[in-house]
Amino acid sequence: MDARFNLFENEITAKFAKRFANAGLVIHQSPLPASTQELVSLRASQINGCGWCIDVHTKEASAAGESAVRLNLVAAWRESTVFSEAERAALALAEEGTRLADAHEGVSDETWARVREHYDDDQVAALVALVALVNAANRLAVIVHQRGGSYEAGSFAAAFN
């Protein structure tokens, strides 16, 4: 199935994408570890079934040196030994923050406490903003059927520089 609409060729969505990328840059430049940013983005994208975003975050993480083992185990992070306690807390927040409709309380107090054990205020701010931003990106891509598979690492950042 082809994409329903090309987000990158429309004037309005091109303007929006530029501002969206600027918001992402704030997170990218934050003290939240880059590897955690990619793992969180990948996990939210898996939950939302966003092939485009899974493609982007898998390739960006790999290009930054993330191992294939860790990337392959993100979907089953609870059942693996390759993630730190801090990463596990961030992945739990990503899941609970993505599955808001599935839980009456959203992010649990237990998950929030684990996140606060491992991240300072600036990192928490970046993590919360990242979960919101990647979920918005997932929705944009899924709505228009933007397919994964053709992304080349670094091309998204290059398009907005």
N, CA, C and O of each residue as an XYZ file, in Angstrom:
644
protein
N       0.833     -1.170      0.000
C       0.000      0.000      0.000
C       0.884      1.241      0.000
O       1.849      1.331      0.759
N       0.551      2.174     -0.839
C       1.279      3.435     -0.912
C       0.788      4.393      0.172
O      -0.307      4.246      0.716
N       1.630      5.370      0.461
C       1.217      6.409      1.405
C      -0.001      7.137      0.854
O      -0.113      7.359     -0.352
N      -0.890      7.497      1.730
C      -2.097      8.218      1.333
C      -1.803      9.660      0.952
O      -2.492     10.256      0.125
N      -0.763     10.206      1.573
C      -0.488     11.632      1.449
C       0.984     11.827      1.735
O       1.514     11.229      2.671
N       1.651     12.644      0.956
C       3.067     12.888      1.173
C       3.241     14.088      2.103
O       3.077     15.237      1.694
N       3.571     13.803      3.336
C       3.744     14.853      4.338
C       4.908     15.780      4.012
O       4.941     16.929      4.451
N       5.858     15.272      3.243
C       7.073     16.029      2.979
C       6.952     16.955      1.768
O       7.828     17.789      1.538
N       5.887     16.816      1.002
C       5.726     17.646     -0.196
C       4.636     18.702     -0.064
O       4.486     19.534     -0.959
N       3.885     18.694      1.007
C       2.823     19.664      1.212
C       3.383     20.858      1.981
O       4.148     20.680      2.929
N       3.012     22.061      1.584
C       3.559     23.272      2.202
C       3.232     23.364      3.696
O       4.098     23.707      4.500
N       2.007     23.063      4.061
C       1.607     23.166      5.467
C       2.330     22.123      6.306
O       2.888     22.450      7.354
N       2.328     20.884      5.861
C       3.001     19.858      6.663
C       4.512     20.023      6.629
O       5.188     19.615      7.573
N       5.058     20.605      5.578
C       6.496     20.881      5.545
C       6.857     21.924      6.610
O       7.864     21.787      7.305
N       6.023     22.970      6.731
C       6.251     23.982      7.773
C       6.114     23.351      9.163
O       6.918     23.608     10.060
N       5.087     22.528      9.318
C       4.871     21.857     10.594
C       6.051     20.940     10.919
O       6.534     20.921     12.051
N       6.508     20.186      9.933
C       7.621     19.252     10.143
C       8.879     19.981     10.591
O       9.629     19.473     11.424
N       9.113     21.167     10.046
C      10.292     21.935     10.443
C      10.208     22.325     11.922
O      11.197     22.225     12.649
N       9.047     22.763     12.358
C       8.873     23.128     13.765
C       8.907     21.896     14.668
O       9.436     21.940     15.779
N       8.340     20.809     14.176
C       8.356     19.537     14.887
C       9.810     19.077     15.078
O      10.193     18.625     16.157
N      10.606     19.202     14.011
C      12.023     18.833     14.087
C      12.768     19.722     15.071
O      13.669     19.252     15.766
N      12.406     21.001     15.139
C      13.036     21.910     16.103
C      12.726     21.473     17.540
O      13.592     21.541     18.412
N      11.500     21.027     17.778
C      11.152     20.508     19.105
C      11.989     19.265     19.405
O      12.473     19.086     20.522
N      12.151     18.424     18.409
C      12.976     17.232     18.578
C      14.430     17.574     18.862
O      15.110     16.859     19.598
N      14.906     18.670     18.277
C      16.284     19.100     18.500
C      16.520     19.478     19.961
O      17.592     19.214     20.506
N      15.531     20.092     20.592
C      15.637     20.437     22.013
C      15.873     19.162     22.828
O      16.720     19.134     23.721
N      15.128     18.127     22.513
C      15.278     16.850     23.220
C      16.620     16.216     22.884
O      17.328     15.732     23.767
N      16.964     16.223     21.600
C      18.228     15.622     21.148
C      19.429     16.259     21.854
O      20.399     15.572     22.172
N      19.362     17.565     22.098
C      20.463     18.288     22.733
C      20.396     18.267     24.258
O      21.241     18.866     24.923
N      19.412     17.590     24.808
C      19.258     17.515     26.266
C      20.264     16.530     26.860
O      20.942     15.812     26.124
N      20.361     16.497     28.185
C      21.266     15.544     28.830
C      20.735     14.099     28.889
O      21.412     13.221     29.422
N      19.542     13.847     28.351
C      19.046     12.472     28.295
C      19.916     11.706     27.307
O      20.047     12.132     26.159
N      20.518     10.580     27.720
C      21.425      9.854     26.827
C      20.784      9.539     25.468
O      19.624      9.133     25.385
N      21.568      9.736     24.422
C      21.076      9.511     23.056
C      20.580      8.083     22.872
O      19.571      7.859     22.202
N      21.275      7.122     23.455
C      20.840      5.725     23.311
C      19.466      5.525     23.945
O      18.631      4.804     23.399
N      19.230      6.155     25.089
C      17.917      6.062     25.744
C      16.855      6.714     24.866
O      15.745      6.195     24.741
N      17.189      7.845     24.261
C      16.232      8.507     23.372
C      15.805      7.578     22.233
O      14.617      7.489     21.923
N      16.745      6.897     21.619
C      16.409      6.016     20.489
C      15.635      4.779     20.957
O      14.700      4.346     20.284
N      16.015      4.211     22.099
C      15.304      3.037     22.608
C      13.858      3.380     22.945
O      12.945      2.621     22.623
N      13.652      4.522     23.591
C      12.304      4.972     23.949
C      11.483      5.238     22.689
O      10.325      4.831     22.600
N      12.080      5.916     21.728
C      11.381      6.211     20.476
C      11.029      4.937     19.732
O       9.942      4.820     19.167
N      11.936      3.994     19.730
C      11.682      2.709     19.073
C      10.552      1.958     19.756
O       9.675      1.411     19.087
N      10.565      1.927     21.084
C       9.522      1.171     21.793
C       8.138      1.780     21.585
O       7.182      1.051     21.324
N       8.017      3.083     21.695
C       6.718      3.722     21.457
C       6.253      3.456     20.027
O       5.073      3.197     19.791
N       7.175      3.520     19.085
C       6.828      3.279     17.679
C       6.388      1.839     17.444
O       5.493      1.588     16.637
N       7.006      0.898     18.140
C       6.572     -0.504     18.041
C       5.146     -0.654     18.547
O       4.319     -1.294     17.898
N       4.858     -0.074     19.692
C       3.517     -0.166     20.272
C       2.481      0.426     19.324
O       1.393     -0.129     19.166
N       2.813      1.545     18.696
C       1.881      2.231     17.810
C       1.850      1.656     16.394
O       1.055      2.098     15.565
N       2.705      0.680     16.115
C       2.718      0.064     14.795
C       3.150      1.007     13.690
O       2.640      0.930     12.572
N       4.081      1.893     13.990
C       4.538      2.875     13.009
C       5.796      2.377     12.302
O       6.907      2.526     12.811
N       5.611      1.791     11.137
C       6.737      1.253     10.377
C       7.772      2.299     10.014
O       8.973      2.031     10.064
N       7.318      3.493      9.649
C       8.246      4.578      9.292
C       9.148      4.913     10.481
O      10.369      4.979     10.337
N       8.553      5.122     11.646
C       9.328      5.517     12.822
C      10.206      4.376     13.340
O      11.311      4.623     13.822
N       9.738      3.154     13.248
C      10.575      2.011     13.624
C      11.805      1.974     12.729
O      12.920      1.757     13.204
N      11.602      2.184     11.441
C      12.702      2.221     10.482
C      13.689      3.330     10.851
O      14.895      3.090     10.917
N      13.185      4.534     11.089
C      14.032      5.679     11.425
C      14.847      5.393     12.692
O      16.069      5.535     12.686
N      14.179      4.995     13.769
C      14.873      4.876     15.053
C      15.792      3.657     15.110
O      16.813      3.691     15.797
N      15.454      2.606     14.416
C      16.353      1.449     14.346
C      17.635      1.825     13.609
O      18.736      1.503     14.056
N      17.483      2.503     12.486
C      18.658      2.863     11.684
C      19.496      3.946     12.339
O      20.725      3.896     12.283
N      18.847      4.925     12.961
C      19.605      5.972     13.660
C      20.370      5.384     14.848
O      21.534      5.720     15.070
N      19.717      4.510     15.604
C      20.379      3.882     16.750
C      21.552      3.017     16.294
O      22.624      3.046     16.898
N      21.349      2.266     15.252
C      22.408      1.414     14.718
C      23.584      2.256     14.232
O      24.738      1.925     14.506
N      23.304      3.328     13.522
C      24.366      4.206     13.027
C      25.139      4.852     14.170
O      26.319      5.171     14.023
N      24.471      5.046     15.318
C      25.125      5.636     16.494
C      25.864      4.593     17.327
O      26.447      4.918     18.362
N      25.837      3.340     16.873
C      26.599      2.300     17.554
C      25.798      1.354     18.425
O      26.372      0.495     19.093
N      24.484      1.496     18.429
C      23.649      0.583     19.229
C      23.744     -0.821     18.643
O      23.756     -0.990     17.424
N      23.813     -1.822     19.509
C      23.975     -3.207     19.044
C      22.660     -3.778     18.512
O      21.572     -3.394     18.938
N      22.798     -4.692     17.582
C      21.633     -5.376     17.016
C      20.892     -6.163     18.091
O      19.665     -6.254     18.060
N      21.626     -6.728     19.034
C      20.993     -7.506     20.102
C      20.032     -6.626     20.896
O      18.886     -7.008     21.135
N      20.499     -5.456     21.300
C      19.636     -4.561     22.088
C      18.454     -4.066     21.266
O      17.331     -4.003     21.767
N      18.695     -3.718     20.025
C      17.592     -3.256     19.171
C      16.554     -4.354     18.981
O      15.352     -4.091     19.000
N      17.016     -5.567     18.800
C      16.096     -6.682     18.608
C      15.316     -7.036     19.864
O      14.237     -7.622     19.777
N      15.845     -6.687     21.029
C      15.188     -7.040     22.277
C      14.337     -5.910     22.878
O      13.738     -6.095     23.937
N      14.278     -4.766     22.229
C      13.483     -3.658     22.773
C      12.032     -4.079     22.983
O      11.433     -3.736     24.003
N      11.465     -4.810     22.044
C      10.057     -5.220     22.156
C       9.829     -6.150     23.345
O       8.706     -6.256     23.839
N      10.875     -6.819     23.806
C      10.774     -7.748     24.934
C      11.747     -7.345     26.040
O      12.395     -8.200     26.643
N      11.847     -6.056     26.303
C      12.846     -5.564     27.241
C      12.687     -6.135     28.648
O      13.676     -6.314     29.358
N      11.466     -6.419     29.052
C      11.259     -6.986     30.395
C      11.850     -8.392     30.509
O      12.214     -8.834     31.599
N      11.941     -9.072     29.399
C      12.407    -10.459     29.366
C      13.839    -10.557     28.859
O      14.231    -11.590     28.316
N      14.621     -9.504     29.027
C      15.999     -9.516     28.557
C      16.930     -8.963     29.629
O      16.491     -8.365     30.611
N      18.211     -9.177     29.419
C      19.220     -8.771     30.402
C      20.137     -7.665     29.889
O      21.126     -7.335     30.545
N      19.829     -7.091     28.733
C      20.773     -6.182     28.083
C      20.513     -4.701     28.347
O      21.213     -3.846     27.805
N      19.519     -4.390     29.170
C      19.201     -2.987     29.444
C      19.498     -2.649     30.898
O      19.256     -3.452     31.799
N      20.024     -1.451     31.110
C      20.316     -0.986     32.469
C      19.003     -0.706     33.203
O      17.939     -0.649     32.588
N      19.090     -0.535     34.514
C      17.894     -0.202     35.300
C      17.325      1.156     34.865
O      16.108      1.339     34.835
N      18.195      2.091     34.535
C      17.730      3.398     34.061
C      16.982      3.247     32.732
O      15.919      3.839     32.548
N      17.528      2.467     31.820
C      16.858      2.247     30.532
C      15.531      1.520     30.724
O      14.554      1.813     30.036
N      15.497      0.587     31.644
C      14.263     -0.146     31.916
C      13.181      0.806     32.457
O      12.009      0.687     32.100
N      13.580      1.737     33.309
C      12.633      2.725     33.824
C      12.108      3.604     32.680
O      10.911      3.885     32.607
N      13.004      4.033     31.795
C      12.600      4.864     30.656
C      11.683      4.092     29.707
O      10.718      4.656     29.192
N      11.970      2.821     29.471
C      11.118      2.004     28.600
C       9.743      1.785     29.227
O       8.735      1.778     28.521
N       9.695      1.610     30.536
C       8.402      1.477     31.219
C       7.594      2.765     31.076
O       6.394      2.721     30.805
N       8.252      3.912     31.258
C       7.565      5.189     31.086
C       7.065      5.341     29.650
O       5.948      5.808     29.424
N       7.884      4.951     28.696
C       7.477      5.027     27.286
C       6.232      4.185     27.033
O       5.302      4.623     26.356
N       6.223      2.990     27.574
C       5.061      2.115     27.372
C       3.807      2.672     28.030
O       2.752      2.747     27.401
N       3.918      3.056     29.275
C       2.745      3.559     29.995
C       2.286      4.904     29.438
O       1.087      5.180     29.397
N       3.219      5.733     29.015
C       2.866      7.015     28.419
C       2.278      6.880     27.023
O       1.570      7.771     26.554
N       2.569      5.775     26.362
C       2.021      5.508     25.034
C       0.659      4.840     25.124
O      -0.220      5.098     24.301
N       0.485      3.993     26.110
C      -0.766      3.243     26.271
C      -1.714      3.926     27.255
O      -2.282      3.263     28.122
N      -1.887      5.205     27.136
C      -2.716      5.959     28.081
C      -4.143      5.425     28.151
O      -4.729      5.379     29.233
N      -4.696      5.031     27.044
C      -6.085      4.546     27.029
C      -6.226      3.187     27.706
O      -7.335      2.782     28.055
N      -5.123      2.486     27.894
C      -5.166      1.153     28.484
C      -5.091      1.158     30.007
O      -5.315      0.125     30.638
N      -4.781      2.296     30.601
C      -4.631      2.372     32.056
C      -5.319      3.643     32.558
O      -5.089      4.735     32.039
N      -6.146      3.483     33.552
C      -6.903      4.638     34.047
C      -6.016      5.716     34.641
O      -6.396      6.887     34.662
N      -4.845      5.341     35.122
C      -3.985      6.332     35.760
C      -2.836      6.794     34.870
O      -2.033      7.629     35.288
N      -2.745      6.271     33.662
C      -1.625      6.649     32.789
C      -0.337      6.040     33.301
O      -0.237      4.819     33.419
N       0.639      6.857     33.605
C       1.919      6.377     34.128
C       1.755      6.105     35.623
O       1.327      6.974     36.383
N       2.098      4.898     36.022
C       1.929      4.502     37.424
C       2.915      5.229     38.338
O       3.969      5.688     37.897
N       2.556      5.322     39.606
C       3.453      5.910     40.602
C       4.741      5.100     40.712
O       5.816      5.665     40.914
N       4.636      3.787     40.580
C       5.824      2.920     40.655
C       6.800      3.243     39.519
O       8.001      3.387     39.747
N       6.279      3.355     38.308
C       7.147      3.673     37.169
C       7.742      5.064     37.336
O       8.932      5.262     37.088
N       6.927      6.029     37.756
C       7.421      7.388     37.954
C       8.547      7.411     38.995
O       9.553      8.095     38.809
N       8.377      6.675     40.071
C       9.416      6.620     41.114
C      10.703      6.017     40.562
O      11.793      6.491     40.884
N      10.594      4.989     39.742
C      11.795      4.376     39.141
C      12.495      5.355     38.208
O      13.724      5.421     38.188
N      11.724      6.114     37.438
C      12.311      7.119     36.548
C      13.053      8.174     37.376
O      14.173      8.554     37.036
N      12.437      8.641     38.450
C      13.047      9.675     39.285
C      14.309      9.185     39.993
O      15.174      9.991     40.335
N      14.425      7.889     40.215
C      15.644      7.324     40.813
C      16.844      7.470     39.880
O      17.979      7.592     40.340
N      16.598      7.458     38.596
C      17.683      7.364     37.616
C      17.941      8.632     36.805
O      18.998      8.763     36.188
N      17.001      9.557     36.799
C      17.140     10.728     35.933
C      16.923     12.015     36.719
O      16.065     12.080     37.599
N      17.719     13.048     36.388
C      17.545     14.351     37.032
C      16.392     15.108     36.359
O      15.785     14.604     35.414
N      16.098     16.302     36.841
C      14.950     17.062     36.349
C      15.013     17.326     34.842
O      14.008     17.178     34.147
N      16.180     17.714     34.337
C      16.296     17.999     32.906
C      16.114     16.730     32.070
O      15.501     16.768     31.003
N      16.638     15.631     32.549
C      16.470     14.370     31.830
C      15.012     13.905     31.867
O      14.496     13.389     30.877
N      14.360     14.089     33.001
C      12.933     13.733     33.103
C      12.111     14.600     32.158
O      11.221     14.101     31.469
N      12.406     15.891     32.123
C      11.689     16.786     31.217
C      11.865     16.333     29.765
O      10.903     16.306     28.997
N      13.077     15.986     29.403
C      13.346     15.522     28.039
C      12.645     14.200     27.765
O      12.113     13.997     26.673
N      12.638     13.306     28.733
C      12.003     12.003     28.570
C      10.493     12.139     28.377
O       9.921     11.497     27.496
N       9.857     12.959     29.182
C       8.411     13.182     29.056
C       8.097     13.828     27.702
O       7.166     13.416     27.011
N       8.879     14.837     27.335
C       8.666     15.497     26.038
C       8.896     14.529     24.886
O       8.171     14.564     23.891
N       9.896     13.666     25.012
C      10.186     12.683     23.967
C       9.028     11.713     23.778
O       8.637     11.432     22.645
N       8.479     11.202     24.863
C       7.347     10.269     24.753
C       6.177     10.951     24.043
O       5.533     10.350     23.183
N       5.906     12.198     24.402
C       4.824     12.935     23.737
C       5.134     13.160     22.260
O       4.266     12.975     21.406
N       6.356     13.553     21.961
C       6.732     13.870     20.585
C       6.722     12.633     19.691
O       6.211     12.686     18.573
N       7.279     11.526     20.169
C       7.324     10.328     19.322
C       5.920      9.777     19.100
O       5.627      9.249     18.027
N       5.057      9.893     20.092
C       3.670      9.457     19.889
C       2.978     10.319     18.840
O       2.204      9.804     18.033
N       3.240     11.610     18.841
C       2.669     12.488     17.813
C       3.214     12.121     16.433
O       2.459     12.067     15.461
N       4.514     11.871     16.345
C       5.113     11.474     15.064
C       4.517     10.158     14.573
O       4.231     10.006     13.385
N       4.331      9.216     15.482
C       3.729      7.935     15.112
C       2.345      8.147     14.515
O       1.996      7.538     13.503
N       1.573      9.000     15.137
C       0.213      9.231     14.648
C       0.214      9.889     13.271
O      -0.590      9.527     12.413
N       1.092     10.831     13.058
C       1.194     11.451     11.732
C       1.490     10.397     10.665
O       0.815     10.338      9.637
N       2.481      9.586     10.909
C       2.903      8.600      9.907
C       1.877      7.495      9.701
O       1.648      7.067      8.569
N       1.256      7.026     10.783
C       0.273      5.944     10.659
C      -0.981      6.433      9.931
O      -1.540      5.703      9.114
N      -1.426      7.651     10.215
C      -2.632      8.188      9.578
C      -2.488      8.214      8.056
O      -3.434      7.892      7.337
N      -1.308      8.597      7.567
C      -1.121      8.714      6.117
C      -0.485      7.474      5.491
O      -0.185      7.461      4.297
N      -0.281      6.430      6.302
C       0.349      5.182      5.832
C       1.764      5.403      5.301
O       2.140      4.857      4.263
N       2.537      6.201      6.015
C       3.947      6.395      5.657
C       4.677      5.101      5.993
O       4.761      4.736      7.166
N       5.190      4.420      5.024
C       5.781      3.097      5.205
C       7.262      3.159      5.560
O       7.972      4.078      5.152
N       7.710      2.186      6.314
C       9.115      2.064      6.654
C       9.854      1.244      5.615
O       9.250      0.532      4.812
N      11.185      1.358      5.647
C      12.026      0.547      4.788
C      12.993      1.333      3.931
O      14.045      0.816      3.557
N      12.660      2.563      3.615
C      13.509      3.327      2.688
C      14.373      4.383      3.372
O      15.180      5.039      2.714
N      14.214      4.552      4.672
C      14.944      5.593      5.390
C      16.442      5.293      5.413
O      16.854      4.144      5.569
N      17.248      6.341      5.255
C      18.702      6.227      5.377
C      19.135      7.057      6.578
O      18.758      8.222      6.708
N      19.924      6.450      7.449
C      20.361      7.130      8.678
C      20.963      8.486      8.366
O      21.776      8.631      7.454
N      20.543      9.484      9.147
C      21.051     10.836      9.009
C      20.266     11.708      8.062
O      20.452     12.925      8.054
N      19.390     11.121      7.257
C      18.705     11.927      6.241
C      17.634     12.849      6.828
O      17.379     13.917      6.272
N      17.014     12.467      7.922
C      15.999     13.340      8.525
C      16.654     14.593      9.093
O      16.172     15.705      8.878
N      17.743     14.412      9.812
C      18.443     15.557     10.393
C      18.994     16.457      9.288
O      18.946     17.681      9.408
N      19.509     15.869      8.227
C      20.075     16.652      7.127
C      19.002     17.490      6.430
O      19.290     18.578      5.931
N      17.789     16.994      6.396
C      16.707     17.710      5.707
C      16.321     18.993      6.409
O      15.756     19.889      5.781
N      16.613     19.107      7.710
C      16.188     20.276      8.480
C      17.347     21.146      8.934
O      17.150     22.052      9.743
N      18.526     20.900      8.445
C      19.686     21.741      8.793
C      19.880     22.820      7.770
O      20.803     23.626      7.890
